[in-house]
Amino acid sequence: MKTALAILRGINVSGQKRVPMNELKHLFGELNCQQVKTYIQSGNVVFTHSATDEEQLARQIEQKIVETFGFQVPVLTRSLSELADIVAQNPFLQEDHTDIDKLHVTFLSDAPDALKRDKIKELAVGADRFALSGKEIYVYCPNGYGNTKLSNTFFENKLKVTATTRNWKTVHELLKMMQSLNPNTER
């Protein structure tokens, strides 16, 4: 069995695309996922599975959400080892005076192509900073995420990929949840 994280984009935000967590857990169970746990209401699901292709599993989850709830929701997945690497490689943690309450990770559906990556690195966004690494963007917003231009929509428009952001506390908690699912789970 493998341990995975599914990150759903845009559910339960301002009353939009309401998905009760108990129903979401049941939906994952119908797709042969086991040890399904959710974290807060914003679409974070950790689970174990035996699927050979996590990208195909993400598409099956998306289709099942459409069938069950009647709307499309992008689903991004990360393995336990991928999330552990994401946490370990945050470049902002190496800096003095980093306020971890101002750290976020934007998860991308795909690694952006080189031209788009190069163009976005040149953009100035005030005091806010970001570091692109593969399919993640580390975001540091000293004035708060609610005041930044570095939103999901900003990155989606510039990079032409699906994006969804979680704060650093949530990312850390999701990693702990994944690690606790099954000590014998393949990482």
C-alpha positions, 0 to 999 in steps of 0.5 A: 500500500502507498500513502498519498495526499489528495488536495482539492482545489476550491471546495467549501470556500465562501459557500461555493462547491460544498462537500461534506467531509464524511461524504468525501471520505465515503467517496474515496472508500468507493474508489478502494482507498483505505485509511481515509482521513480529512483535515479541515474543510478545505479539501485535504485527504490523506489515504492509502491505496494500491493504484499503480498510477496516482495521476489516473487515481486523481482523475477518477476522484475528479470524476467521482466528485462530478458524479456525486456532487455535480461539479468539477473540482481539480484534484492534485496528489502527492506521495508521502515522499514527495510531501516530506521533500516539500517540507524539507526543502522550503528555502524560506526556512533557511532565512533568519526572522522568517515568520512561519505563519506567513509561509505557504505552499502552492501546489501545481498540477504540473511543472511549468515549462522553462519559458513560463518559469523564467518569465515569472521569476522576473515579476516583482510583487512588493514585499511578497516572495516566492520560490518555484521548485518543480510542481510547488511554489514556496510563498512568503507573504510578510503582510499576510496571504489575504493581502498578496497578489500571489494567489492561485489565480495569479500562478494559474494565469502566469504558468497555465497550470492548476494551483492550490495553496495551503499554509505551512501549518496545514502542510506540516499537519498533512505530513504528520497525518500521512506518516501516522497512517501505517508505519509499514506503508511504502513511502 
